[in-house]
Amino acid sequence: MTPMIDVLLVLLIIFMAISPQTPQGMNAALPRDAAQEAVSEPRSAVVLVIAKDGRYTLNAEAVRADSLADRLTSVYSRRASRILFLKGAPELEFGTVASAIDTARSVNISQLALMPR
C-alpha cells in the first residue's frame, strides 16, 4: 500500500509542477460601446401626454391631433429605437387613447408603453 501512495504523491507533484501558474485567458473581441454606434440617437424618451380635454403634448410640446402622425414621423426619423411612452389623464375615455395608439401604429412605432400616472 505504501508504494501506491508514493506513486500517487509523485504524480500529484508532477501535475502541480506542469500546470500553469498564471491563469491564461482566451482572446476575445470586446463589444463596442453603443454610444459610439448611435451618435445621433437622442437619449431622452419620447412621451406622448393626452390631457383630460384631449389635447396632445409630445415631449412637452403641444401637438394638434391632425398633425400627430407627421410629428411622430419626424421625431422617429432620427431614432433607431421606436418606443413611445403614452400617458393619458385618468378622466379620458379609452377611445381617445385608442386613437393615439392607432396613430402611433400607423407610423410604424414598434413598441408602445402605457404610463400609469
Long-range contacts (C-beta under 8 A, 24 or more apart in sequence): 38-80, 40-78, 41-78, 41-79, 41-80, 41-81, 42-78, 42-79, 45-83, 45-85, 46-75, 46-76, 46-79, 46-83, 46-84, 46-85, 47-84, 47-85, 47-86, 47-87, 47-115, 48-72, 48-84, 48-85, 48-86, 48-87, 48-100, 48-104, 49-87, 49-88, 50-86, 50-87, 50-88, 50-89, 50-92, 50-96, 50-97, 50-100, 51-89, 52-89, 52-90, 52-91, 52-92, 54-92, 54-96, 56-100, 65-99, 68-100, 68-103, 69-103, 69-106, 69-107, 72-103, 72-104, 72-107, 72-109, 73-107, 76-107, 76-108, 76-109, 82-108, 82-109, 82-110, 82-111, 83-109, 83-110, 83-111, 83-112, 83-113, 84-109, 84-111, 84-112, 84-113, 85-113, 85-115, 86-112, 86-113, 86-114, 86-115, 87-114, 87-115, 87-117, 88-114, 90-117
